[in-house]
Amino acid sequence: MTSAGVRFYVLQTFRLHGCDASKIGDDRRGEAPHCDACGKPLGLLAWLPPHQVEFEVCPKGYCDLVYPPHDDFLVSARFKEIYEREGLRGLVGFEPVTIVKLKRRRRIKEDPPPYFWVKAVRSQTVVDQEASGFEWEKDSPVCPVCREAGFLKRWKRLVIDVDTWTGEDVFYALGMPGEIFVSERFKHVCETYALRNAAFIPAEQCFGEFCFWEIEDWEIRTFDETLAVLQSWNKKGHFDHIIAAMQEIRDRVVADATYDWIGGLEERLGEKLDQVVDAAAEAHYRLVGMPPAPWNSRS
């Protein structure tokens, strides 16, 4: 679903195959952004300069976008030059980052490029919560300013009210403060220049489920998704015997939602099945709308 022909995407900041950076040093922090009307926090504590990081290079080399565990992220000098040349809008900061400790890959010999700290603006653009299928906990009044309420149980998609879009190419939107939205133009620029570690989910495909225990047939859905994950990992046939065993016990899982099917598999096959535990965790992430788990490259 798009909004009046305008398409938005969600930037995948939880990236597991790119470079990694973690804050070190004094780690000075400022106040978290909050709503002036209801006082609800809209993000994490601000990361104040000097921006010092421990940097780990990924196997493909230095990325153009790097996501520390924070609301903000790092961009390369190449990204900065392209962003400014293309006239993109929505990022602020561009303050230099100091790499205090560098963990190299054996085949990556070159020194890191300059990196800069940036953050996306908190826009007045609004997420259409009704069109997005938001379901709040009962008796949770929605703040008319920040569009936040109590506990958000689930949403089916993310739809931007295009009439409220203020034109930024990268931004946080009112009503969904934890996701960074980007315009189709931003995505196009990243793809045109092959900027590393820039990945996107169409906003209409971005869903979230925080009360999975309320979902009917959750156990069999998890079982079937786990099986699908294992099949996708089984490029070399290492999991053929596990997949066959899972197909044999499926009827029992359908009949008894309390059945410990992972324990049953381990007893049946006489081995510890860590790979099934990993696949079940990835299946859970997929079903609740979270990013892929770090073990999704098994084969």
Number of C-alpha atoms within 10 A of each C-alpha: 17 15 14 10 8 12 18 27 25 23 21 17 22 16 20 17 12 22 22 22 22 15 18 14 11 11 14 14 12 11 12 13 16 14 14 10 10 15 11 16 16 19 16 16 15 16 19 12 14 14 21 20 20 17 22 19 19 17 14 13 18 23 23 22 22 26 21 19 13 15 19 19 18 24 22 24 16 15 20 17 10 16 16 10 9 12 9 17 18 18 18 13 12 16 15 19 19 16 19 13 14 14 12 18 13 8 9 14 9 9 9 16 13 14 24 21 22 20 21 21 18 19 18 18 20 22 22 21 20 11 15 20 15 19 16 17 13 10 9 13 12 14 16 12 14 23 19 22 17 14 13 17 16 20 21 18 20 29 25 28 18 19 10 14 16 13 15 21 21 27 27 26 24 22 24 18 21 13 19 21 27 25 20 15 15 21 20 11 15 19 13 9 11 11 18 19 20 18 17 17 14 19 22 19 15 19 19 21 20 13 11 15 10 10 10 9 11 15 19 18 16 20 22 18 19 24 22 16 21 26 17 13 19 15 12 9 11 12 17 14 10 20 18 11 16 20 12 10 13 15 11 12 17 15 10 12 13 9 13 10 18 17 12 14 18 16 12 11 13 9 9 13 16 11 15 20 13 19 26 22 18 23 25 21 17 20 17 16 19 16 14 16 18 12 14 15 9 15 14
